[in-house]
Amino acid sequence: MIARLAALVAVLAVLSVVFGVLEARWPSIRGQRRRRPGLGTDLAWWFWNPLVNQPIAFVGVLVVVVPIALVVTAGGDGATLKERLEARETWLSAQPLWLQTVQLLVLFDLIGYWSHRGFHRIETLWRYHAVHHSSVELDWLSAVRVHPVNELGTRVLQAAPIVLLGYDTSLVAAFVPLLTFYAIGLHANLRWDFGWFRYVIGSPVYHRWHHTTELEGLDRNFAGMFPWLDIVFGTLYFPRDRQPLEFGILGDVVPTGLLRQLWYPWRKRPAAVPGPDGSVPAEA
């Protein structure tokens, strides 16, 4: 545990320097405070996610994936489940690793798109996702506000099809650091929109529009990596002439503090929690 905490502190220090330099050189909002509101809350989430959220999500994935794996690898002649999965061959797993990587990235983002959209449109799920949208001054550290129910639901939905379809499961472990760092970069206070590639690969400006409270940008840009998915499904908002200036949620206030935000989805409320646009999503 001590070593894990030390590693988290070291990574936090490195990323603080890296993004501190980048956000100072190419800011989306000039003059945004370093010691912004909610900074202490985000620092608490920084340690909570790897120490609590990720183990919860891992156990949840195992609970769902192991029964699927037992079915698709039946008849393994005494081999362990891991060995049976590694030995299993499908036409998908027979493809070159680079092609599987491309397909998995698209599949991950496609599943992530619809799960993300569901967390916005279904009132019960929005209560958990609202925690992530509660930052009113957005920077790279805002990425860490993820309620464990939000994390669990997304990871289970992404993991199950991978095992069912027979992709090389070792690729998933390789994706985790990449996608984590990428998600952090998407939230940074950077004016990068990736120019000609703005509709191919998600940029900080693209995702910061997803967090805005400005009416024209609400409930848009659900993809995590590929903005063209929002084009396909009609949810893209990505103007070239300006960048978002206001962030958070409309119609309710998510409290600061890790414990209060963990409890927020379950607190007693007189009416349904408004969605990011201030309207009430459909009840599940």
Backbone as a ProteinNet text record, in pm:
[ID]
protein_1_A
[PRIMARY]
MIARLAALVAVLAVLSVVFGVLEARWPSIRGQRRRRPGLGTDLAWWFWNPLVNQPIAFVGVLVVVVPIALVVTAGGDGATLKERLEARETWLSAQPLWLQTVQLLVLFDLIGYWSHRGFHRIETLWRYHAVHHSSVELDWLSAVRVHPVNELGTRVLQAAPIVLLGYDTSLVAAFVPLLTFYAIGLHANLRWDFGWFRYVIGSPVYHRWHHTTELEGLDRNFAGMFPWLDIVFGTLYFPRDRQPLEFGILGDVVPTGLLRQLWYPWRKRPAAVPGPDGSVPAEA
[TERTIARY]
82.5	0	86.3	193.7	283.2	342.7	386.6	446.3	344.5	220.4	114.9	86.1	80.2	56.6	171.7	294	410.2	407.5	367.6	358.6	252.7	139.1	32.1	75.8	150.2	201.5	300	385.8	486.4	420.8	322.6	253.3	178.2	114.2	43.4	139.5	257.1	355.4	401.2	427.1	473.6	366	242.4	134.1	102.1	116.7	93.6	191.1	315.5	415.8	387.5	362.2	339.9	219.5	104.8	-15.2	-9.6	64.5	82.9	150.4	253.2	324	234	166.8	82.4	-34.1	-101	-217	-176.2	-54.1	-5.6	30.5	81.8	125.3	8.9	-86	-196.8	-331.4	-364.2	-488.3	-612.7	-717.5	-848.8	-909.8	-899.5	-944.8	-823.2	-783.9	-667	-696.3	-595.6	-608.3	-686.5	-720.6	-793.6	-704.8	-762.8	-686.6	-633.4	-512	-457.2	-525.5	-539.3	-608	-755.1	-820.4	-960.1	-1053.5	-1183.1	-1280.4	-1283.3	-1286.6	-1294.7	-1161.5	-1050.9	-920.2	-895.2	-928.3	-909.4	-993.2	-1115.4	-1202.3	-1138.8	-1084.6	-1023.2	-897.8	-822.4	-704.6	-746.9	-857.7	-908.8	-952.5	-1021	-1061.8	-940.1	-832.8	-711.9	-664.9	-671.9	-628.8	-742.5	-865.5	-979.3	-994.7	-980.1	-1006	-921.6	-788.5	-709.2	-716.9	-740.7	-740.6	-875.8	-985.4	-1118.8	-1201.3	-1215.8	-1300.3	-1255.3	-1127.7	-1078.2	-1089.7	-1057.1	-1082	-1229.9	-1320.1	-1463.6	-1501.9	-1454.6	-1485.6	-1427.2	-1307.1	-1243	-1325.9	-1371.8	-1455.3	-1585.5	-1645.6	-1769.2	-1751.7	-1640.6	-1611.5	-1595.4	-1526.5	-1508.6	-1642.5	-1730	-1860.9	-1939.8	-1928.7	-2004.1	-1930	-1799.5	-1722.5	-1692.5	-1665.7	-1628.3	-1735.6	-1865.4	-1966.3	-1967.8	-1949	-1943	-1823.1	-1708.5	-1587.2	-1600.9	-1667.4	-1686.5	-1770.3	-1869.1	-1954.9	-1879.2	-1809.8	-1745.5	-1620.2	-1567	-1447	-1476.9	-1601.4	-1640.1	-1557.5	-1526.4	-1449.8	-1301.4	-1249.4	-1108	-1016.9	-1067.4	-985.9	-894.7	-951.1	-876.1	-788.4	-779	-697.8	-766.1	-686.8	-744.5	-823.1	-909.4	-990	-901.2	-796.3	-703.8	-639.3	-596.8	-534.9	-635.3	-759.7	-862.2	-894.5	-896	-920	-805.8	-682.2	-567.1	-559.6	-607.2	-601.9	-719	-824.7	-943.5	-912.1	-955.8	-932.4	-1065.1	-1082.1	-1195.8	-1139.7	-1225.7	-1175.5	-1129.2	-1181.3	-1137.3	-998.6	-977.7	-848.1	-738.4	-776.4	-677.6	-624	-685.5	-640.2	-508.4	-433.8	-312.5	-347.7	-253.7	-279.8	-310.1	-245.4	-271	-415.2	-469.5	-607.4	-704.5	-673	-755.5	-754.1	-637	-625.1	-717.5	-716.5	-803	-949.6	-986.7	-1125.7	-1168.3	-1079.9	-1113.5	-1129.3	-1044.3	-1057	-1192.4	-1233.4	-1362.6	-1476	-1464.7	-1567.7	-1577.9	-1463.6	-1462.1	-1536.6	-1504.4	-1564.2	-1711.3	-1749	-1889.4	-1972.6	-1924.1	-1993.4	-1991.4	-1874.8	-1863.5	-1957	-1974.3	-2065.6	-2206.7	-2257.8	-2397	-2415.3	-2315.6	-2327.7	-2322.7	-2236	-2225.5	-2356.8	-2412.2	-2539.3	-2650.8	-2646.7	-2744.9	-2732	-2608.8	-2587.5	-2637.7	-2652	-2707.7	-2859.6	-2914.3	-3055.3	-3147	-3094.1	-3175.5	-3151.2	-3257.4	-3243.5	-3169.1	-3199.5	-3132.8	-2981.9	-2941	-2798.5	-2733.7	-2808.8	-2753.9	-2709.6	-2777.4	-2738.3	-2592	-2548.2	-2409.1	-2315.8	-2358.1	-2271.1	-2260.1	-2360.6	-2357.8	-2234.2	-2184.9	-2063.9	-1948.1	-1937.3	-1828.8	-1843.4	-1967	-1992.4	-1995.2	-1961.2	-1980.4	-1871.1	-1760.3	-1653.5	-1699.4	-1684.7	-1724.6	-1605.1	-1484.5	-1363.8	-1287.6	-1283.3	-1238	-1089	-1016.4	-878.4	-849.6	-723.8	-689.7	-730.8	-723.7	-754.3	-904.4	-987.4	-1132.4	-1173.4	-1085.9	-1118.1	-1139.6	-1087.1	-1086.9	-1218.5	-1311.4	-1439.8	-1527.7	-1520.8	-1601.5	-1659.1	-1791.5	-1855.5	-1832.3	-1810.6	-1783.9	-1893.1	-2018.6	-2126.3	-2110.7	-2070.7	-2044.3	-1929.7	-1822.5	-1705.5	-1740.6	-1811.2	-1848.3	-1934.6	-2037.8	-2128.4	-2058.5	-1975.1	-1905.9	-1809.2	-1730.4	-1628.7	-1692	-1800.6	-1867.8	-1921.7	-1984.6	-2041.1	-1932.5	-1814.8	-1707.2	-1637.5	-1625.6	-1548.7	-1624.2	-1753.9	-1830.2	-1823.5	-1846.7	-1841	-1702.9	-1597.3	-1461.2	-1437.4	-1479.9	-1464.6	-1556.7	-1679.1	-1776.8	-1732.8	-1675.8	-1635.6	-1503.2	-1421.1	-1298.1	-1175.4	-1176.6	-1056.5	-945.9	-823.7	-709	-721.6	-747.5	-773.4	-650.6	-531.2	-411	-407.1	-478.5	-481.1	-553.8	-653.5	-732.3	-643.9	-555	-465	-375	-336.9	-251.2	-325.8	-458.6	-538.7	-556.1	-557.5	-597.1	-511.9	-377.7	-297.6	-318.4	-329.4	-349.2	-479	-588.7	-718.7	-729.9	-664.5	-666	-596.4	-476.5	-403.3	-476.7	-535.9	-609.4	-728.4	-800.8	-915.8	-872.3	-757.9	-706.1	-678.5	-616	-585.1	-708.2	-815.5	-938.4	-999.5	-976.9	-1036.2	-947.3	-827	-731.1	-778.1	-733.5	-763.3	-672.1	-697.4	-616.5	-705.8	-655.4	-732.8	-708.4	-650.9	-622.8	-753	-769.2	-883.8	-838.8	-707	-643.9	-666.2	-707	-710.3	-783.4	-711.8	-771	-825.1	-775	-815.9	-924	-985.2	-1079.2	-1198.5	-1237.3	-1351.7	-1309.1	-1179	-1126.5	-1088.5	-1011.9	-963.6	-1013.1	-1066.5	-1118.5	-1010	-1040.6	-946.8	-1000.1	-915.9	-965.6	-1083.8	-1079.3	-1190.1	-1318.7	-1307.7	-1424.1	-1489.6	-1409.6	-1468.3	-1510.8	-1442.3	-1481.7	-1620	-1658	-1795	-1894.9	-1854.7	-1943.8	-1973.7	-1881.7	-1896.8	-1959.7	-1990.4	-2037.9	-2181.3	-2214.1	-2353.6	-2415.3	-2340.8	-2395.1	-2494.8	-2613.3	-2728	-2702.7	-2632.7	-2615.3	-2523.6	-2444.1	-2352.2	-2399.3	-2516.2	-2562.3	-2598.4	-2568.1	-2599.7	-2541.3	-2415.5	-2345.3	-2210.4	-2149.4	-2012.1	-1992.5	-2061.1	-2056.3	-1938.3	-1877.5	-1767.8	-1646.5	-1569.4	-1450.4	-1327	-1325.1	-1205	-1233	-1348.8	-1375.1	-1497	-1476.9	-1590.2	-1681	-1630.5	-1714.5	-1832.5	-1822.8	-1938.5	-2052.3	-2018.7	-2121.9	-2181	-2101.4	-2155.1	-2254.8	-2216.4	-2302.4	-2435.2	-2431	-2551.9	-2616	-2567.5	-2633.2	-2617.6	-2505	-2487.3	-2361.5	-2307.8	-2185.7	-2216.3	-2139.3	-2138.6	-1992.9	-1937.9	-1794.6	-1767.2	-1810	-1789.8	-1641.9	-1606.7	-1467.8	-1433.4	-1534.6	-1509	-1500.6	-1525.3	-1515.3	-1501.4	-1472.7	-1454.1	-1545.3	-1580.1	-1672.2	-1607.6	-1690.9	-1641.4	-1703.4	-1820.1	-1891	-1914.4	-1895.5	-1901.1	-1981	-2017.6	-2092.6	-2222.3	-2325.6	-2457.4	-2562.1	-2675.4	-2785.5	-2892.1	-2956.9	-3073	-3046.3	-2920.7	-2889.3	-2744.9	-2707.1	-2570.2	-2514.1	-2405.4	-2336.8	-2240.5	-2245.9	-2159.8	-2012.9	-1923.9	-1782	-1750.1	-1633.5	-1592.4	-1618.6	-1519.2	-1529.1	-1646.8	-1660.8	-1766	-1904.9	-1919.7	-2049.2	-2083.4	-1984.3	-2010.8	-2040.2	-1977.8	-2010	-2155.4	-2201.7	-2336.8	-2440.7	-2399.8	-2491.9	-2599.1	-2568	-2673.9	-2783.1	-2753.2	-2850.1	-2919.7	-2883	-2943.6	-3092.1	-3169.5	-3312.8	-3335.1	-3417.3	-3446.5	-3596.2	-3651	-3795.6	-3845.1	-3758	-3799.8	-3682.6	-3708.5	-3603	-3492.6	-3368.8	-3255	-3253.3	-3248.7	-3243.4	-3117.8	-3127.2	-3012.2	-2921.9	-2817.7	-2721.6	-2783.1	-2897	-2962.8	-3073	-3084.9	-3185.6	-3317.7	-3335.3	-3459.8	-3449.3	-3562.7	-3564.9	-3560.2	-3452.7	-3446.1	-3549.9	-3570.4	-3668.1	-3620.8	-3710.6	-3678.7	-3655.7	-3555.8	-3528.4	-3641.4
-120.5	0	126.2	125.7	241.5	269.1	161.5	177.5	230.5	183.8	230.2	378.3	419.3	560.5	646.7	596.7	672.4	688.6	582.7	589.9	690	691.2	785	929.1	951.7	1085.9	1128	1035.1	1065.9	1099.2	1018.3	1043.1	1175.6	1202.2	1328.6	1446.8	1435.9	1544.4	1565	1456.1	1465.7	1526.8	1477.1	1528.3	1673.8	1711	1850.3	1943.1	1899.3	1979.5	1981.2	1863.6	1853.4	1936.6	1913.1	1986.6	2132.2	2159.4	2298.1	2378.5	2319.9	2385.7	2397.9	2287	2286.9	2385.1	2382.8	2470.1	2617	2643.1	2780.7	2829.4	2737.5	2775.5	2782.3	2689.8	2685.2	2679.4	2776.8	2768	2787.5	2714.5	2740.1	2863.2	2872	2988.6	3050.4	3165.3	3232.8	3280	3268	3318.1	3228.7	3106	3016	2980.9	2981.8	2962	2819.9	2808	2676.4	2621.4	2706.9	2665.8	2700.1	2626.6	2652.5	2586.4	2620.5	2552.1	2402.8	2322.6	2177.6	2108	2181.7	2118.5	2010.7	2040	1940.3	1815.9	1835.5	1721.5	1634.7	1697.5	1621.5	1547.7	1607.5	1538.5	1413.1	1421.8	1303.3	1196.4	1238.3	1142.4	1079.2	1153.9	1101.2	973.4	970.4	851.8	748.9	796.6	706.1	614.9	667.5	589.4	462.4	471.6	349.4	257.8	316.6	236.5	173	233.2	182.1	156.6	257.5	241.7	127.2	125.6	24	-118.2	-143.7	-278.4	-317.4	-221	-250.5	-288.3	-210.5	-238.7	-373.6	-406.2	-533.5	-650.8	-642	-749.4	-760.1	-646.6	-647.9	-710.9	-678.7	-738.4	-890	-934.1	-1077.9	-1148	-1087.4	-1148.6	-1168.9	-1075.8	-1084.9	-1167.6	-1147.9	-1206.9	-1354.8	-1394.8	-1534.5	-1632.7	-1611.5	-1704.6	-1709.8	-1592.2	-1590.3	-1670.5	-1649.8	-1720.4	-1871.1	-1912.8	-2055.7	-2120.2	-2045.3	-2098.6	-2107.3	-1999.3	-1996.2	-2082	-2124.1	-2208.5	-2345.7	-2388.7	-2519	-2630.6	-2730.8	-2844.3	-2819.4	-2752	-2716.8	-2825.3	-2944.4	-3058.5	-3027.1	-2966.2	-2944.7	-2820.8	-2748.2	-2627	-2517.2	-2422.1	-2310.3	-2222.6	-2139.7	-2051.8	-1958.1	-1905.8	-1817.4	-1890.1	-2014.1	-2092.6	-2122.4	-2148.5	-2177.7	-2055.2	-1938.5	-1815.9	-1788	-1807.1	-1782	-1880.6	-2004.1	-2106.3	-2096.5	-2026.4	-2016.3	-1939.9	-1992.8	-1927.1	-1900.6	-1778.8	-1740.8	-1669.5	-1641.3	-1570.5	-1429.6	-1376.5	-1244.5	-1251.3	-1351.3	-1362.3	-1407.5	-1463.9	-1506.6	-1389.6	-1273.6	-1156.7	-1104.6	-1028	-963.9	-873.5	-861.1	-782.2	-636.2	-581.8	-441.5	-421.3	-521.9	-510.4	-529	-621.4	-637.1	-509.7	-445.5	-322.3	-213.9	-194.8	-94.5	-126.9	-253.6	-294.4	-277.3	-311.5	-300	-154.1	-66.6	74.7	128.6	89.3	133.4	71.7	-58.4	-126.2	-64.6	-39.5	24.8	157.3	236.8	370.5	364.6	268.2	253	215.7	120.1	81.8	197.5	264.1	378.2	491.1	511.7	616.3	592	470.2	442.4	432.2	381.8	380	522.5	604.5	744.7	817.7	793.1	856.4	811.2	683.6	633.2	698.1	723.5	788.9	933.2	990.4	1126.1	1124.3	1027.3	1032.2	964.1	873.9	802.2	864.2	913.8	992.2	918.8	790.2	713.7	708.9	690.8	684.9	822.8	925.5	1061.3	1104.3	1057.8	1094.9	1059.3	945.8	903.7	981.8	1003.2	1070.3	1219.9	1276.4	1419.1	1454.5	1360.6	1384.6	1422.2	1352.9	1380.4	1519.3	1565.6	1694.4	1811	1786.3	1888.8	1995.2	1975.3	2075.9	2201.2	2315.7	2441.7	2512.8	2472	2518	2393.3	2368.6	2239.8	2242.8	2143.8	2122	1972.6	1933.5	1792.5	1708.7	1765.3	1687.8	1664.3	1738.2	1717.9	1580.6	1515.5	1384.4	1277.5	1299.6	1191.8	1177.5	1272.4	1260.5	1157.8	1034.4	927.3	843.7	846.1	767.7	618.4	536.9	394.4	321.8	361.9	297.5	330.5	452.2	492.9	410.9	399.6	323	176	118.2	-22.6	-51.6	28.3	3.9	10.2	110.5	127	12.8	-24.5	-129.5	-266.2	-296.9	-425.6	-431.7	-323.5	-320.3	-332.1	-280.8	-288.6	-424.7	-485.2	-609.5	-731.2	-738.6	-858.5	-890.7	-796.8	-830.9	-875	-823.7	-861.2	-1009.6	-1058.2	-1200.3	-1284.4	-1238.5	-1312.8	-1327	-1221.6	-1222.8	-1293.2	-1306.8	-1382.5	-1301.4	-1172.4	-1092.9	-1132.2	-1098.3	-1124.1	-1036.9	-1099.1	-1023.7	-949.3	-989.2	-918.9	-775.4	-750.1	-615.4	-518.9	-570.4	-484.7	-423.3	-504.4	-453.6	-344.4	-357	-256	-125.4	-133.7	-14.2	74.2	12	84.7	209.2	199.5	321.8	424.4	377.5	467.8	545.1	475	539.4	629.6	591.6	674.3	807.7	801.8	924.5	1008.1	942.8	1013.8	1089	1023.7	1087.3	1208.8	1200.2	1313.6	1430.9	1402.1	1507.1	1572.9	1497.1	1552.5	1661.3	1654.3	1750.1	1872.9	1870.9	1977.2	2112.2	2217.3	2354	2389.7	2325.2	2342.8	2381.8	2465.8	2509	2422.4	2306	2215.8	2157.2	2164.4	2097	1998.8	1982	1886.3	1917.6	2037.8	2082.8	1991.1	1943	1857.1	1726.4	1684.9	1557	1574	1692.2	1723.9	1629.1	1570.8	1479.2	1331.8	1308.5	1171.6	1132	1217.8	1189.4	1297.5	1256.2	1349.5	1441.2	1568.7	1669.7	1732.3	1807.2	1876.3	1968.8	2045.7	2136.6	2057.9	1950.8	1865.3	1817.5	1768	1711.3	1819.2	1932.2	2040.1	2092.3	2084.3	2119.2	2023.8	1900.5	1804.4	1846	1916.5	1956	2092.8	2160.8	2297.7	2304.8	2421.4	2449.7	2547.1	2580.8	2666.7	2584.7	2638	2559.8	2484.5	2547.4	2481.5	2359.5	2348.9	2236.7	2125.7	2140	2041.1	1908.2	1799.8	1664.8	1638.6	1673.3	1652.4	1586.2	1536.9	1486.4	1375	1263.6	1151.7	1057.1	1058.3	965.6	999.8	899	922.8	944.3	887.6	893.9	935	897	917.1	1006.7	1136.2	1227.7	1189.4	1111.2	1072.1	985.8	923.8	851.1	947.7	1066.8	1167.4	1218.6	1221.3	1258	1152.5	1026.6	915.8	917	942.7	934.6	1070.1	1174.2	1303.3	1380.9	1364.3	1433.7	1521	1556.7	1636.9	1785.6	1853.8	1999.6	2043.1	2103.3	2130.5	2251.7	2371.1	2491.5	2526.2	2584.5	2621.8	2760.9	2843.3	2984.3	3020.5	2924.7	2957.9	2832.4	2853.8	2744.4	2766.7	2659.3	2674	2750.7	2824.4	2906.7	2871.3	2804.2	2774.6	2624.1	2571.3	2427.2	2393.8	2268.4	2221.8	2156.4	2164.6	2111.8	2218	2206.4	2299.5	2235.3	2315.3	2268.7	2203.2	2182.6	2121.3	2155.1	2134.4	2160.7	2033.5	1982.9	1868.5	1922.7	1873.6	1927.9	1896.1	1974	1942.4	1841.6	1781.5	1681.1	1540.9	1455.6	1318.9	1242.9	1240.1	1161.8	1213.6	1345.1	1402.1	1370.2	1367.5	1333.6	1184.8	1101.4	958.6	934.6	1011.6	994	1065.7	1162.5	1248.2	1171.2	1064.2	996.9	935.8	907.6	839	932.9	1058.6	1149	1168	1194.7	1216.3	1348.3	1346.3	1465.5	1473.3	1591.8	1605.6	1573.3	1582.9	1557.2	1498.3	1454.4	1396.2	1498.5	1451.5	1538.9	1581.1	1711.6	1754.5	1703.7	1681.8	1641.5	1759.5	1742	1848.7	1972.1	1957	2071.8	2131.5	2081.8	2133.4	2062.9	1974.3	1898.8	1770.4	1701.6	1577	1458	1378.4	1260.6	1157.8	1060.9	955.1	864.6	824.6	732.8	594.3	523.4	386.9	293.8
0	0	0	80.2	86.8	-50.7	-117.1	-250.3	-349.9	-339.3	-429.9	-408.3	-282.3	-251.5	-301.1	-282.5	-328.8	-479.9	-550.1	-696	-740.4	-670.9	-704.4	-680.5	-572.3	-544.4	-652.6	-693.2	-795.3	-928.9	-968.7	-1094.9	-1089.6	-975.2	-958.2	-974.3	-916.2	-925.1	-1069.3	-1139.3	-1278.6	-1367.4	-1355.1	-1438.7	-1405	-1277.6	-1239	-1310.7	-1322.2	-1392.6	-1542.6	-1599.4	-1744.2	-1787.1	-1722	-1761.4	-1714.6	-1609.1	-1567.9	-1677.6	-1739	-1849.2	-1971.5	-2007.9	-2128.4	-2114	-1997.5	-1977.8	-1967.5	-1925.9	-1922.4	-2063.3	-2145.3	-2280.6	-2378.8	-2371.4	-2466.9	-2394.8	-2313.1	-2234.4	-2319.5	-2285.4	-2344.6	-2279.3	-2146.3	-2070.9	-2003.1	-2047.5	-1990.2	-1847.8	-1763	-1627.3	-1533.1	-1577.5	-1487.6	-1368.2	-1250.7	-1128.4	-1115.3	-1064.3	-1032.7	-907.7	-806.3	-682.8	-697.9	-783.4	-819.1	-717.6	-722.1	-636.1	-664.4	-560.7	-577.1	-594.8	-587.2	-606.1	-501.2	-376.2	-270.9	-293.4	-343.8	-375.5	-483.5	-586.6	-695.5	-650.2	-561.4	-507.4	-430.7	-357.5	-287.2	-386.8	-494.8	-597.9	-665.8	-678.9	-742.7	-674	-542.3	-468.2	-457	-447.8	-432.7	-554.8	-675.2	-796.1	-806.1	-801.6	-812.8	-691.2	-574.4	-451.7	-421.6	-471.3	-440	-566.5	-650.1	-769.8	-859.3	-891	-984.3	-929.5	-801	-747.8	-750.7	-721.5	-729.2	-871.3	-968.1	-1108.2	-1150.5	-1102.7	-1137.4	-1087.7	-963.6	-907.9	-986.6	-1018.9	-1096.4	-1232.9	-1297.8	-1428.6	-1416.1	-1311.9	-1291.4	-1271.7	-1193.3	-1165.5	-1293.6	-1385.9	-1511.1	-1615.6	-1623.8	-1733	-1710.3	-1585.8	-1559.8	-1606.8	-1575.5	-1628.9	-1782.2	-1845.5	-1992.2	-2040.8	-1975.3	-2014.8	-1995.1	-1887.7	-1863.9	-1973.3	-2023.5	-2130.3	-2263.1	-2298.5	-2430.7	-2436.1	-2320.1	-2320.5	-2262.5	-2266.8	-2210.4	-2273.5	-2190.8	-2240.4	-2244.9	-2142.3	-2142.7	-2088.9	-2059.4	-2017.1	-1898.2	-1795.3	-1673.1	-1671.3	-1780.3	-1784.1	-1703.5	-1655.7	-1583.4	-1680.4	-1623	-1707.8	-1788.2	-1727.4	-1797.7	-1915.1	-1891.2	-1998.6	-2109	-2071	-2170.6	-2254.9	-2190.9	-2265.9	-2363.4	-2314.5	-2400.5	-2516.4	-2493	-2598.1	-2695.1	-2654.1	-2738.3	-2867	-2979	-3107.3	-3176.6	-3219.8	-3302.3	-3424.7	-3521.6	-3639.4	-3603.2	-3490.6	-3445.5	-3382	-3296	-3228.7	-3323.8	-3439.1	-3538.4	-3620.8	-3607.6	-3683.1	-3625.8	-3704.8	-3651.3	-3532.5	-3438.9	-3318.9	-3351.6	-3455.1	-3487.3	-3531.5	-3605.6	-3651.7	-3534.5	-3445.5	-3325.3	-3241	-3234.3	-3156.4	-3210.8	-3341.5	-3404.6	-3377.7	-3396.8	-3376.8	-3231.3	-3139	-2997.7	-2955.3	-3008	-2975.4	-3021.9	-3141.8	-3193.9	-3111.8	-3080.2	-3002.2	-2862.2	-2798.1	-2666.6	-2671.2	-2773.4	-2779	-2817.3	-2899.6	-2936.1	-2813.5	-2735.8	-2612.6	-2514	-2504	-2414.6	-2453.3	-2584.2	-2632.1	-2580.2	-2600.1	-2563.1	-2412	-2341.1	-2195	-2140.7	-2197.1	-2157	-2185.5	-2301.6	-2337.4	-2242.7	-2205.1	-2109.8	-1973.6	-1928.9	-1800.6	-1802.2	-1920.4	-1931.8	-1942.7	-2012.8	-2048.7	-1947.2	-1866.9	-1768.3	-1631.3	-1570.7	-1448.7	-1337.7	-1318.3	-1212.4	-1234.8	-1358.8	-1390.6	-1386.5	-1426.9	-1426.8	-1287.8	-1183.2	-1046.6	-1019.7	-1073.3	-1054.3	-1145.9	-1268.8	-1364.9	-1337.1	-1268.7	-1236	-1154.4	-1076.3	-997.3	-1089.4	-1202.3	-1296.5	-1359.7	-1372.8	-1437.4	-1338.6	-1215.2	-1112.6	-1109.7	-1179.9	-1181.7	-1254.2	-1191	-1254.4	-1317.9	-1284.3	-1352.8	-1394.8	-1524.6	-1576.8	-1609.1	-1559.8	-1601.3	-1596.5	-1617.3	-1633	-1512.9	-1391.7	-1272	-1255.1	-1328.9	-1322.2	-1372.4	-1449.2	-1506	-1400.1	-1278.9	-1179.5	-1104	-1120.2	-1049.3	-1119.2	-1075.8	-1134.3	-1020.1	-1006.5	-901.1	-926.9	-821.6	-842.8	-920	-906.1	-984	-1132	-1162.1	-1300.1	-1358.6	-1282.3	-1326.4	-1345.8	-1250.5	-1257.2	-1379.6	-1400.7	-1512.7	-1646.5	-1665.2	-1792.9	-1818.3	-1718.3	-1737.2	-1764.1	-1696.3	-1719.5	-1862.3	-1906.8	-2041.9	-2148.7	-2121.2	-2219.2	-2218.2	-2100.2	-2088.8	-2142.4	-2115.9	-2151.5	-2301.7	-2392.7	-2536.4	-2582.1	-2517.8	-2558.2	-2534.7	-2418.1	-2387.7	-2475.6	-2493.3	-2572.2	-2717.4	-2772.8	-2913.8	-2936.9	-2832.5	-2846.6	-2880.9	-2854.5	-2877.9	-2781	-2816.1	-2730.5	-2605.2	-2490.8	-2368.3	-2316.6	-2360.3	-2315	-2366.8	-2475.7	-2530.2	-2437.6	-2365.3	-2277.2	-2169.8	-2110.1	-2006	-2061.1	-2187.3	-2248.4	-2272.1	-2290.9	-2316.9	-2193.2	-2075	-1954	-1929.2	-1928.4	-1906.1	-2017.5	-2141.4	-2254.8	-2240.9	-2216.1	-2207.4	-2085.1	-1975.5	-1855.2	-1880.8	-1938.3	-1967.3	-2071.8	-2168.3	-2273.2	-2213	-2122.3	-2057.7	-1976.4	-1911.6	-1836	-1930	-2043.9	-2140.3	-2198.1	-2215.2	-2272.9	-2185.2	-2055.1	-1963.2	-1940.5	-1995	-1966.6	-2020	-1954.4	-1997.3	-2115	-2227.8	-2348	-2465.4	-2552.8	-2667.9	-2791.5	-2772.9	-2884	-2939.1	-3071.5	-3134.7	-3242.9	-3259.7	-3350.3	-3498.4	-3529.9	-3668.6	-3764	-3864.6	-3967.6	-3910.9	-3794.7	-3737.1	-3629.7	-3624.4	-3516.2	-3511.9	-3624.5	-3626.8	-3620.5	-3618.5	-3614	-3471.5	-3405.4	-3270.7	-3175	-3059.8	-2962.1	-2906.8	-2895.5	-2847.5	-2718.6	-2647.5	-2527.6	-2556.4	-2664.8	-2694.7	-2720.1	-2795.7	-2824.4	-2694.6	-2600.6	-2479	-2380.4	-2380.7	-2290.5	-2328.1	-2456.3	-2494.4	-2429.5	-2406.5	-2341.2	-2197.5	-2133	-1992.7	-1975.4	-2084.4	-2072.6	-2019.5	-1962.3	-1927.4	-2027.3	-2132.2	-2237.2	-2319.2	-2339.4	-2386.3	-2516.1	-2611.3	-2740.3	-2733.7	-2626.4	-2615.1	-2523.1	-2462.4	-2364.3	-2429.7	-2358.9	-2406.8	-2544.4	-2563.6	-2689.4	-2662.5	-2769.4	-2765.7	-2662.3	-2683.1	-2588.1	-2609.5	-2726.3	-2753.6	-2668.6	-2634.1	-2555.3	-2639.3	-2760.8	-2843.2	-2987.7	-3042.3	-3184.9	-3205.3	-3231.6	-3252.7	-3368	-3462.6	-3575.8	-3530.7	-3413	-3360.9	-3329.6	-3280.4	-3256.7	-3387.8	-3491.7	-3623.6	-3669.7	-3656.4	-3700	-3625.8	-3495.3	-3412.8	-3385	-3450.8	-3445.7	-3317	-3246.4	-3118.1	-3113.9	-3228.8	-3229.5	-3216.1	-3131	-3127.8	-3113.6	-3217.3	-3220.1	-3308.5	-3267.1	-3348.6	-3361.7	-3474.1	-3498.6	-3445	-3422.8	-3396	-3247.4	-3156.8	-3014.8	-2930.2	-2801.4	-2707.3	-2586.5	-2515	-2400.8	-2285.5	-2213.3	-2103.3	-1969	-1970.4	-1846.6	-1834.4	-1712.6	-1691.1	-1565.4	-1553.2	-1437.5	-1481.4	-1397.2	-1430.9	-1400.9	-1466.4	-1444.5	-1356	-1274.6	-1200.7	-1068.3	-1031.4	-902.6	-868.7	-746	-701.3	-638.8	-696	-638.1	-532.7	-410.2	-304.7	-330.8	-271.2	-277	-167.2	-178.4	-80.3	-131.3	-118.9	-170.4	-110.7	19.8	83.2	47.4	41.8	4.9	-140.2	-226.9	-366.5	-383.5	-303.7	-307.8	-265.1	-167.1	-116.1	-201.4	-280.4	-355	-433.3	-508.8	-586.3	-500.1	-372.6	-285.9	-188	-189.1	-92	-123.5	-22	-39.3	-111.7	-215	-291.9	-316.9	-318.2	-335.1	-474.5	-571.8	-710.3	-785.2	-907.7	-990.2	-1015.3	-1019.5	-1043.3	-1189.8	-1216.5	-1356.4	-1425.8	-1555.8	-1634.6	-1661	-1743.2	-1766.2	-1831.1	-1898.8	-1960.8	-1874.3	-1748.9	-1658.8	-1667.4	-1770.2	-1783.8	-1703.6	-1685.1	-1608.5	-1704.2	-1703.4	-1789.7	-1751.2	-1840.8	-1815.9	-1702.3	-1615.9	-1507	-1563.5	-1508.1	-1554.2	-1514.4
[MASK]
++++++++++++++++++++++++++++++++++++++++++++++++++++++++++++++++++++++++++++++++++++++++++++++++++++++++++++++++++++++++++++++++++++++++++++++++++++++++++++++++++++++++++++++++++++++++++++++++++++++++++++++++++++++++++++++++++++++++++++++++++++++++++++++++++++++++++++++++++++++++++++

